[in-house]
Amino acid sequence: MGEEKKATIKKIQATGQMRKIMADYFYELDAAAKDDSQKVAWCTSVGPAELLLSLGFRVYYPENHGAMLGATRMATNCIPAANAIGYSPDICSYLTSDVGAYLRKETPLTRAYEGIEGLPRPDVLVFNTNQCRDVQDWLSWYSRELQIPIIGISTHRNIGRITDKALESIVQQMEDLIPPLEKISGNKFDIDKLRDAVALSKRCSELWKKVLETNMASPAPMSFFDATIQMGPAVVLRGSETAIQYYELLLKELDERTANGVGAVEGEKFRLYWEGMPIWGKLRDMSEFFIRFNTAVIASTYCNSWIFESFDPADPMMSMARAYTEIFIVRDEDFKEKYIEDIVHRFKLDGILFHDAKTCPANSNNRYGMPERLEKKLNIPTLTLNGDLNDLRCYSEEQAKTNIEAFIEQLETK
C-alpha cells in the first residue's frame, strides 16, 4: 500500500453551537429534576417522545448516556459492576455500562458540565421494544432500584410489510399510556400539543435527512464519524425548535462545503458504508485512520435511524406508530438488503463495512449471510469488523486496522 498521509480531521464549525445546545439540554434536565413543579421522563431513543413532550415532561434518553460512556471510554470500567449483580457480559453494553456507572456513582455528565452531580431523577420510565428487549430490561432495573413507575410499548420486530392491524395495536398501546402519564405529569392530554410536537419532530427529521444526503456529493462534505456526533440534537431534542435551528445552520455549512468542493476526506478516493453500531471509544482513531488512505466512510444505517419520514401532525398517533415501526432495525432481512442496496447506488459507494457488535445482535446485520449476498448482488467488496459499541475488550485495534488496510488494497486492485 502507498505511503500513509498525515490525518487531519476537518472541523465542522457548527459543532461549537451544537455543544452549547447540548449543554443547555442537560442543564435544563438537571434543573427540572430538582424542581417539584416539573417532571422528568426517561424514554428509550425510539420511543413515544412526542407524547411525553406534549404532556410537559422533560425527556432524557438513556441510550444517549450509554453512547457518552462509550465515547469517553468510561464504559469498560463500568461494565463489570453490572456483571457482578447478574447482568451478563453478552447483553447490551449500553445497558451494562449505564447500570455499572450508576452503581459506581460515575457519569461523564459531571465531567462535561460543571454543577451537574448525576443523572436527572425520573418521575416515569417509558420504553418501546422496537429496537430490542434490552431497553425494557434496562429501564426495569431502574424501576426496581429507584421505585419509579415503568410503562411502555411492546412492538413488532423482524417485519417486512407493515400492516394496519400491527399499527393499530401500537396506537392502542400509546393511548393506554395517556392516563398514567396524565396522572404523573399533572397535565391533561391535548391533541393539539401532540400535533405541535410531531410537526417539530417531522421538520427536524427532514433536515437531518438533508444533512446526511449532502454526502451524495463527491467529495462528501461530512464523514460517518462526524455524523455520529452531529446526530445528538436529532436524538435528544427532536420535538423542539432548537434542533430545527441547529440543522438549518449545519445544512448551510455543508452545502457551502459541497459548493466549494470541500470534502471531509481530502483527495477522497474510496467511499464506504458503515453498517451497524459505531465503536464509540474509537471514533476519532478510526476517522483519522481512514483519512490516511483517502477513504471516506460517508453513509450508514445507524445515523439514518433518526429519519422519521412518516410523522404527520394531521394524524399524530398513527403516524408515530408507523414512523417508529418502519425504521431499519425493526425490519426483516429482505427489507434491510434492499435498503442498503438503494443507499449504495445513491451514494455511489465502493464497499461496505459491517460492524459485528458483540453485545448488540439486533443491530449487527452480518450474521445471517447478508454481506455475502450483497457482495454478489452489488459486485462490491464487504468487510466485517469484530468489536462492540461500548465494550472495548471485544475490539482488537491491531486486527481491525490490518483488515481495513487489506480491504482498501482490495478496493485499489478492483
Number of C-alpha atoms within 10 A of each C-alpha: 9 6 7 12 11 11 17 14 15 15 11 16 12 17 16 10 13 22 15 10 18 17 16 13 18 18 18 13 25 20 13 19 20 13 11 8 9 16 22 25 27 24 26 26 21 21 22 21 28 26 27 25 20 21 22 21 24 21 25 25 18 21 19 16 19 25 23 21 27 28 21 15 18 21 28 21 15 25 24 19 20 22 17 11 11 9 18 15 17 12 15 25 31 28 25 28 29 28 25 25 23 17 13 13 12 18 23 20 19 13 11 10 13 10 11 18 14 14 20 22 18 22 21 23 22 26 26 23 20 23 24 19 15 17 22 21 14 19 25 20 15 17 18 11 9 12 12 16 17 19 21 19 21 16 20 17 17 16 17 14 10 13 10 11 9 14 22 15 16 24 20 14 17 20 12 14 18 16 12 13 23 15 10 17 21 14 13 14 18 11 16 13 17 22 21 19 23 29 21 23 29 22 21 30 27 17 22 28 20 17 23 25 18 20 27 18 18 16 23 27 31 29 25 24 25 21 19 17 15 24 22 17 23 23 20 22 22 25 27 21 14 17 28 24 12 21 26 15 16 22 20 13 17 25 18 13 20 20 11 10 15 19 21 29 29 21 14 16 16 21 24 22 24 21 22 25 23 24 23 23 23 19 18 14 12 16 22 16 20 20 24 17 24 19 22 31 27 28 29 26 20 19 25 17 20 23 22 25 19 18 25 19 22 13 13 23 26 20 20 26 24 24 19 27 25 20 20 21 24 23 19 14 18 12 16 20 16 12 13 19 15 12 16 21 12 13 20 17 20 22 24 24 21 22 24 22 27 20 23 22 16 18 20 20 22 21 11 10 10 17 20 13 12 18 15 11 11 13 11 15 19 20 19 19 20 17 22 26 28 36 28 19 9 15 19 12 16 9 11 16 15 10 15 18 15 14 17 20 14 12 15 11 7 9
